[in-house]
Amino acid sequence: MTQVQTFTSVLPFLGSEVQWSYGDSKVVILPIPYEATTTYRKGCENGPSALLEASQQLECYDEELDREVAQEVGIYTYEPIADTRNGAIVPAEKMLQVTQETVYQLIQDGKFVIALGGEHSITTGVVEAYRKAYPDEPFTVIQIDAHGDLRYEYEGSIHNHACVMRRIVDMGLPTVQIGIRAICKEEAELIKEKHLTVFKAREIANQPDWMERALASIKTQRVFLTIDLDGIEPTLIPGVGTPEPGGLSWYSLTTFLWQVFQNHQVIGCDVMELAPIVDSVVSQFTAAKLVYKLVGYQAIRFR
């Protein structure tokens, strides 16, 4: 496996008292503190560590699911990969390579992977790992996001965070985009040209049947979830690179995710673009709770 510089000081998700061994864990949390193309608020390379630290304050008992999820499935926190903290330089191609190789190995080991970013460009490498693992089994990429991320290139790079969904569309994978409320003309034209499935935030706010229609639009049994935290209302998570007003509420988001997990086989997830705010913990705590929700919803499938 290709190696890049990593830093070994990582807090385990939820704390050491619920940290299982790698072999005994069904879920692996994979921190990828990579940042290279941020265009507004910087700091998403610190997102995974902030989320892991905040997770120490979570209750292990999930009141919605009426169970201590972590004790049932086992959660292992992997060492960070493609780490750009402390001034480390990791070229985009190297980041994508090590991400793909690491996630692929975790899949081969039978793990349910939740990758933590870092900037959204990381998702290209994560999705490539699943394409390699399931070459003959189609899956849909469901994107929760404020932005289309459908530019062909941005600021001279096709691996800019603003291009990640274009890379996935170019892979030929079906996509469903949820919560979109900021796109450029190029992206709007591509959506029309490719007949991409997009549920805009304005539509979600004004059309009560949006969730039913969104779920009906998912045509494959297998799905991959990529969650850019700016897809959520910024009063809940202000610590993102580009906070856009009008995002998903907590219960709209979790209800939708619950339905996805109930009706489809979620093969993996990522949670991206947390950029912590100094003297505030609300963003990382909410993000950590969201990750635990993903674990819990998947735990139902493990039973």
TAJO-V93065 format. One record per residue. N is the residue number from 1. RES is the residue in one small letter. OMEGA is omega in radians with two decimals (NA if undefined). Layout:
BEGIN
[[N/RES/OMEGA] [N/RES/OMEGA]]
END
This chain:
BEGIN
[[1/m/3.11] [2/t/-3.11] [3/q/2.93] [4/v/-3.09] [5/q/3.08] [6/t/3.08] [7/f/-2.93] [8/t/-3.13] [9/s/-3.13] [10/v/3.05] [11/l/3.08] [12/p/3.09] [13/f/-3.12] [14/l/3.12] [15/g/-3.02] [16/s/-3.08] [17/e/3.10] [18/v/3.13] [19/q/3.10] [20/w/3.03] [21/s/3.13] [22/y/-3.08] [23/g/-3.08] [24/d/-3.07] [25/s/3.05] [26/k/-3.09] [27/v/3.04] [28/v/3.01] [29/i/-3.06] [30/l/3.09] [31/p/3.09] [32/i/-3.04] [33/p/-3.07] [34/y/3.09] [35/e/3.13] [36/a/-3.00] [37/t/-3.14] [38/t/-3.04] [39/t/3.11] [40/y/3.09] [41/r/3.11] [42/k/3.08] [43/g/-3.10] [44/c/3.05] [45/e/3.09] [46/n/-3.11] [47/g/-3.12] [48/p/-3.12] [49/s/3.11] [50/a/3.12] [51/l/-3.14] [52/l/3.10] [53/e/-3.14] [54/a/-3.10] [55/s/3.10] [56/q/-3.09] [57/q/3.14] [58/l/2.95] [59/e/3.10] [60/c/3.09] [61/y/3.10] [62/d/-3.05] [63/e/3.10] [64/e/-3.08] [65/l/3.11] [66/d/-3.12] [67/r/2.99] [68/e/-2.98] [69/v/-3.03] [70/a/-3.11] [71/q/-3.11] [72/e/-2.98] [73/v/-3.04] [74/g/-3.13] [75/i/3.12] [76/y/3.12] [77/t/-3.08] [78/y/3.05] [79/e/-3.13] [80/p/3.04] [81/i/3.10] [82/a/-3.00] [83/d/3.13] [84/t/3.11] [85/r/-3.13] [86/n/3.05] [87/g/3.11] [88/a/3.14] [89/i/3.11] [90/v/3.10] [91/p/-3.09] [92/a/-3.12] [93/e/3.10] [94/k/3.10] [95/m/-3.11] [96/l/3.14] [97/q/-3.11] [98/v/3.09] [99/t/-3.14] [100/q/-3.09] [101/e/-3.13] [102/t/-3.13] [103/v/3.14] [104/y/3.12] [105/q/3.10] [106/l/3.09] [107/i/3.14] [108/q/3.10] [109/d/3.07] [110/g/-3.09] [111/k/2.94] [112/f/-2.97] [113/v/2.94] [114/i/-3.13] [115/a/3.14] [116/l/3.05] [117/g/0.34] [118/g/-3.07] [119/e/-2.96] [120/h/3.11] [121/s/3.13] [122/i/-3.03] [123/t/3.11] [124/t/3.13] [125/g/3.12] [126/v/-3.12] [127/v/3.10] [128/e/3.11] [129/a/3.12] [130/y/3.04] [131/r/3.12] [132/k/-3.11] [133/a/-3.11] [134/y/-3.01] [135/p/-3.08] [136/d/-3.10] [137/e/-3.06] [138/p/3.03] [139/f/3.13] [140/t/3.03] [141/v/3.08] [142/i/-3.08] [143/q/2.94] [144/i/-2.98] [145/d/2.98] [146/a/-2.98] [147/h/-3.14] [148/g/-3.11] [149/d/-3.05] [150/l/3.08] [151/r/3.08] [152/y/3.04] [153/e/3.14] [154/y/-3.12] [155/e/3.02] [156/g/-3.09] [157/s/3.03] [158/i/3.11] [159/h/3.01] [160/n/3.13] [161/h/3.14] [162/a/-3.06] [163/c/-2.94] [164/v/-3.11] [165/m/3.02] [166/r/3.10] [167/r/-3.12] [168/i/3.05] [169/v/3.13] [170/d/3.04] [171/m/-3.11] [172/g/-3.14] [173/l/3.02] [174/p/-3.12] [175/t/2.98] [176/v/-3.07] [177/q/-3.01] [178/i/3.02] [179/g/-3.06] [180/i/3.12] [181/r/3.07] [182/a/3.10] [183/i/3.06] [184/c/-3.10] [185/k/3.13] [186/e/-3.12] [187/e/3.12] [188/a/3.13] [189/e/3.12] [190/l/3.11] [191/i/3.12] [192/k/-3.10] [193/e/-3.07] [194/k/-3.09] [195/h/-3.13] [196/l/-3.12] [197/t/-3.06] [198/v/3.03] [199/f/-3.06] [200/k/-3.10] [201/a/3.13] [202/r/3.10] [203/e/3.13] [204/i/-3.11] [205/a/-2.97] [206/n/-3.08] [207/q/-3.04] [208/p/-3.10] [209/d/-3.06] [210/w/-3.06] [211/m/3.10] [212/e/-3.13] [213/r/3.12] [214/a/3.13] [215/l/3.14] [216/a/-3.10] [217/s/-3.13] [218/i/-2.98] [219/k/3.12] [220/t/3.10] [221/q/-3.13] [222/r/3.07] [223/v/2.97] [224/f/-3.11] [225/l/2.99] [226/t/-3.04] [227/i/2.94] [228/d/-3.01] [229/l/3.07] [230/d/3.01] [231/g/-3.12] [232/i/3.11] [233/e/-3.04] [234/p/2.99] [235/t/3.10] [236/l/3.13] [237/i/3.10] [238/p/-3.06] [239/g/3.08] [240/v/-3.09] [241/g/-3.13] [242/t/-3.11] [243/p/-3.14] [244/e/3.11] [245/p/3.01] [246/g/-3.08] [247/g/-3.14] [248/l/3.00] [249/s/-3.12] [250/w/-3.05] [251/y/2.99] [252/s/-3.13] [253/l/-3.05] [254/t/3.07] [255/t/3.10] [256/f/-3.13] [257/l/3.11] [258/w/3.14] [259/q/3.10] [260/v/-3.14] [261/f/-3.13] [262/q/-3.00] [263/n/-3.09] [264/h/3.03] [265/q/3.10] [266/v/-3.06] [267/i/3.12] [268/g/-3.09] [269/c/2.83] [270/d/3.12] [271/v/-2.91] [272/m/2.89] [273/e/2.99] [274/l/3.11] [275/a/-2.97] [276/p/3.08] [277/i/3.13] [278/v/3.09] [279/d/3.03] [280/s/3.13] [281/v/-3.01] [282/v/-3.07] [283/s/-3.09] [284/q/3.11] [285/f/3.11] [286/t/3.11] [287/a/3.12] [288/a/3.12] [289/k/3.08] [290/l/3.11] [291/v/3.13] [292/y/3.03] [293/k/3.11] [294/l/3.09] [295/v/-3.10] [296/g/-3.14] [297/y/3.08] [298/q/-3.13] [299/a/3.09] [300/i/3.12] [301/r/-3.13] [302/f/-3.02] [303/r/NA]]
END
